Amino acid sequence: MKLVRKDLEKDNAGQVTLIPEEPEDMWHTYNLLQVGDSLRASTIRKVQTESATGSVGSNRIRTTLTLCVEAIDFDSQACQLRVKGTNIQENEYVKMGAYHTIELEPNRQFTLAKKQWDSVVLERIEQACDPAWSADVAAVVMQEGLAHVCLVTPSMTLTRAKVEVNIPRKRKGNCSQHDRALERFYEQVVQAIQRHINFEVVKCVLVASPGFVREQFCDYMFQQAVKTDNKLLLENKSKFLQVHSSSGHKYALKEALCDPAVTSRLSDTKAAGEVKALDDFYKMLQHEPDRAFYGLKHVEKASEAMAIDTLLISDELFRHQDVATRARYVKLVDSVRENMGTVRIFSSLHVSGEQLGQLTGVAAILRFPVAELSDQEEDSSSEED
């Protein structure tokens, strides 16, 4: 994302002009936009024209509109963003108050104005405009006959390819059908890796599977690379890291990212940091439950007691339609930071973010137990009984 201009007043009202440069920037933009904001961008509008003879025709005309945002639609797989709203600035082709949908595109600038820019939104702009923030991880999660080729960015886990091949069982004295199908499966996965992984950007490719599938696949891939003199794979052999996962489904990627060998290799990526924080939270919940809280009310109480060491919060909560509720989450983040706590904002499109969403989207690891809260929980549970 490229920051073109930033004009903010003392009360944090103002506008920011940005140019999204990559598909992932559309996800950042989706998180910046809120209903009630004003968005100015170039768009195409179908306009009816009447000629001197009275015949009516229609032309598609590119014009710049300023909309008051009413609805935001994001397609995570295609990374497309559509914003619907009413026109709030004079335009020769579109009446004031008329509805229009702007499709924001990479490499086309837009200006976003808000009545108040909060700390979470401003931090997202900083991160989106910092090229060092992008994670550089790819993953192949596989089992016999099923593989997912994913890209793990700071904001989401993108499935780039799904390979499914029916593998017949081995038969006594005849394994040829099984072996042929397995070879065909491996070949398709290798093709997907070459098609979807940019080795100039990616620092590490995780190959995760149950059993020996990953070893057999990597042996096959590099043997074929030697036979065909595939320089791309041979030069990047050191980037492949084999780890265990329970299956070849996308959700098994979380376990692979938790592997100590992986976390040390990916220590500088945000995705690994989030996974580790969530893992630490679950361990704390198991061994010292009075130092692991989730749910907004409990976490707020812990924040008031200045007890939060790490706050885990989903970015989905900052897209809440109710302004007061959204402000509550922003206040919680600011409060934890003021008290020298760490804040980790999880992406709802990440496997770790999906798991956090199941825990209400907000959780905290505490520096010390907060007795009052534990007592309140016991009281409320005894009342329920």
N, C-alpha and C positions, 0 to 999 in steps of 0.2 A: 504494500500500500504506500502511495506517495502523498505526503502532506503538502498541499499547495499553499494554503493560507489558513490562519487561525485567528479569529477576531472575537475575543471573549471580554465581557465587561467585568466589573468588580463583583457583581452579584452572580457571576457565572452564567449569565445569559449571553447569547451570541451565536456565531456560526463558524463552521469549519468546512473548507473545500478540500476534497480528497480525490485521488485517482486510484481505483482498484486495479492492481496489475496482475494478480493471479486468481485462479478460481477460489482459493481459500479466503481471499479478501472479501468475497461476497458474503461469506459466513460472518466475518467481522462486521461488515456493514449491516447485516441482519440484526446483529446484537446492538448496534449503535442506534438503529431506528426504533422510535416509539410512536404510538398513536398520539396525534396532536402536534408532532414535529412538523416543520415545513421543509420540503425537499425541492430543490431546484436542479433540473437536469434536462439534457437534450432528449427528445423523444420523437416518434413518428406519429402523426395524426392524419386520419382520413378526412379530407375536407371536400365538401360539395361545392362545385363552381357552376355558374350559369353564364353561358356565352351570350353574345349580342343577339343571336338568333333565338335565344330562349331555350336552347337545349342544355340539359343538366348533365354534368359529368362529375366524377370524383377523382381526386388526386391524393397521393400519399405525400405529405409535406413534413420535412424535419423542422421542428420548432423547439424552443426552450420554454418549459412550463415550471411554475412553482405551485406545488400541491400541499394542501394540509392533509397529512397522512391519516388514513382511516383504516386500512387493512394492509398487512404485509404477508407475502407468501414466499417461502423459501423451499426450493427443491434441492435437498442435500446431495443427491447423486449427480445431478447435472450442474450443481452450484449456480443455479439461476435464481434471481431475486426479482419479484414483481411487487410494486407498491401502488396501491389504489388510493385515490383521494380526490378532493375537489380543488379546482383551480382558484387560487387566491390573488393572482396578479394579472393585470390587463394583458390580453394577448389578442392579436388580430384574427387568429383562427379559432380560439376557444373562448367561450363566454365565461364570465365570472361565475363560480359556483358549479360549473359543469364537471361531471365525473371524467376521470381519465386514469389509465393504468400505465405507469412508467416501468419499463424493464431495464433495470440497471445492468450495465455491461462492463466487462474488464476494459481497461484503457480508455474509458470515457468518464470525464470528471463530473462530480456532482457537489452541490453545496447543501449542507444540512444545518438547519437553525433550530435551536431549542430555547425554551424559556429558562431552563437551568441545566447545565452540564454537571453531572455528579462525578465523584472521584472514580467510580468504577468504570464509567464510560470513557473518561479522559485517559485512564490507565490502558484501556483496550486500544485506544488510538495510538498511544506510545508503543505498545507491543506490536500492533499491526504494521507500524511504520519502521520497526527495527528489524532489519534483515537477519540479524543473528538469532532472532526468536524462533525462526522456523526449524522444526525438528527434521531430522534427516534419516528416518527409519522406515524400512519396508519389512513386510512379514509375509511368509508363506505358511499358513496353518493347514496341515494336511493329515489325512488318514487314507487307507487304501480306497481308491475310487473317488475321493472328494478332496478338493483343495480350494482355499481362498487366498488370493493374492491381494494384500492390503497395503495401503500407505498410511503410516501413523504420523500425523502432523500435530502441532500443538493444540489444535482445536477439534480435530475429529479423526476417526478411523474410517478411511475411505476404502470400500471394497472395489478393487479395480477389475478383478476377474474371478469367476467361479468356475472351476473345472470339475465335471462329473463324468465318470466313465464306469460302466458296469463291469466289474471284475468277477469272472466265474471262479468258483471254488476249485482248489487243487483236487485232482482225482488220483486214486492209486495208480501209479505207473504212467500217468499222463498229466503233466503239468503245463503242457505247451500252450493251451488256450489261456490259462491263468497268466503265464509269463508274457504272452503276446499282448494281452489286454493291459497288463501292468506297465509294459514298455510304452504302449500307446498313451497311457495316462501320464507317465513321467514326461514324455515328449511334449504333450499339450501344456503341462505346467511350465516346462522350460521355455516354450514359446511365449506363454503369458508373462513370465518374468522379464524376458527380453523386450516385450512390447510395452509393458507398463512401468518398469522400474528404470529411472534415470540415474545411472551410476555416477554421473558427474555431481549430483546433489546428495544422493543417499550415502550415508556413512556406514550403515550396517543393515544386513538383510537377515532377519531371524527366520530359521526354518524349524517349525515346531510340529511335533506329531507324537502320538503314542507309539510305544514299541520301537522297532528298528526302521520304520518307514523313512524317517528323515535321513538316516545314514545311507540306506539303499538308494534313495533319490539323489542325494549329493554325489555318491559314487558314480551313478549313472550319468548325471549331468556333466561332471568334469571329465569322465571317460569320453563322452560324446564330443565335448569341447576340444579335447586333444585330437580326436579323430578328424573333426571338421575344421581344426585350427581356428576355433572361435575365440578371437582375441578379447572380445568384450568380457566374456565369462572368466577366461583364464587370468586376465589382468586384475579382475576384481574378486578373485577367489578368497582373499583374506577378509573380505567384508561379510562373508557368510558365517553365521553363528548358529550351531544346532542346539536346540533346547527341547525340553519335554513339554507336551501339552496332553490333555485328556482326550481330545478329539480333533477333527479337522474343521469344526464349526467356528464361526467368527468369535463367539463368546469365549472360546478357549484361549484367545490371544492374551487375555488378562493374566492368566497363569504364566504364560511365556514371558510377559513383561516383568513379572514378579521374581523371576529366576535371578539369584545373586550374580551369576555370570553376566546376565543381560544388564542388570542395573548398574554394574560397575562400568560396562562398556558404554551405556547410554546415560551416564551420570549427568551429562550436560544438557539433556533434553527435558523439556517440560513434561512430556507424557510419562516418562519414567518417574519423575518427582511426584506426579499425581498418584500413580499406581502405588508407590511406596507409602505415601501419606494414608491412602485408604487401607493398605495392608496393616500399617501401624495402628490405625483406628480399630480394625477388627481384632487385632491381638490384644489391645488395651481393653476392648469390650469383653474379651474372654477372660483375661487375667485380673484386671483391675476395673470392673464395670463402673465404679463411682468416679473414674477419671475419663470416661468416654460417654459423651452425651449426644443425642440427636433430637431433632424437632426444634422449631423456632423458639418456643417459650423457654425450654430448658437451657438452650444455648445462650439466649439473651440473659437469663439469670446468671449463668456462669460468667458471661462477659461483664455484667455489673459487679461481680465479685473479683474482677480482674484475674480470673483463673485460667483463661484460654491460652494455651501454648500454640496450637495449630487449629485454624478454622478451615473446614472443608465445605465449600458452598458451590452449588450448581449455577451456571450462567443462565439457566432457564428461569430462575427466580427473578432475575433483573429484567426479564421481559414481561413481568406481570402487568396486566392491564390497569390494575388499581394503583394510582400514584402513591397513595399513603403506604400500601404494602411494600411497594418497590423501595420507597424511601426508608422503610424499616430495615430492609436487608442492607442497603447502602450504609445506614447508620451503624449497623452491627459490624460491617467490614472496617469502617473508619475507627470504631471504638477498639477493636482487637489490635489494629495497627498502632493506635496511640499508646496501647499498653504493652508494646513491644512483642506482640504475638505475630505468628506467620499466617498469612492468608493464602489459601490455594483455591483459585476459581476453576472449577472443573467444567469441561465442555459436555453438554448433554448429548453430543454426538460421539463421544468417546466411550469405549466399553466401561472404563472406570466411572465416567459421568453417569452412565445408565444405572450402574449399581448404587451410586450415591443417591440417585433419584428415588430408588426404592426405600431409602432411609429418610424420606421427606425432602431430600435435596440439601439439607444443612446438618452438619455434624461437627463435633469439636473434641480435640484431645486436650485434657486439662493439665495444668502444672501441678495441681494439688486437688484432692477430693473436696467437693463442696457439700458439707454435711447436711445443710438445710434442704438442699435439693433431693438428696437421697432419702431423707426422712419424708419429704412431701410425696415422693413416689410410693414409699411403703404405706403411708396413710391412705393415699388414693386407691392403692390396690386392695387394702384391707376393707375400705368402704365398699368397693365393688363386690368383694366376696360376701 
